[in-house]
């Protein structure tokens, strides 16, 4: 998801992944799975197949861990502030990168075999920084268009 705010001296672009479920909804789904798997495992344990209990517990733990990690990843964000003199990139992980605008350009790297999503990279002569790696294809193209509107030069690897 892209949120854009224009100011008199620059543009602020906030990027975040599309989130289909909140943390509360994810927890409810995990509890539902745990109840469902636990009730089946208990039923089998009551008829004598008690050996299924550790495997059911491992299944519930693995599913819960995966759902937690995926949900946590949906709360990431990046913020790009473009001013006439500089570009500041801040992330939810606490990293901040400041680039001089005069020597900065955008690389839009499309996979020629169409197997991977396109990449947007802010580049200078000294550094490169990929932005919006968690965005879908439509949002990446919208981000590219918005950054192009701010006056950044776009270099594409696929001109045909």
Secondary structure, 3 states (H helix, E strand, C coil): CEEEEEECCEEEEEEECCCCCCHHHHHHHHHHHHHHHHHHHHHHHHCCCCCHHHHHHHHHHHHHHHHHHHHHHCCCEEEEEEECCEEEEEECCCCEEEEECCCCEEEEECCCCCCCCCEEEEECCCCEEEECCCCCHHHHHHHHHHHHHCCCEEEECCCC
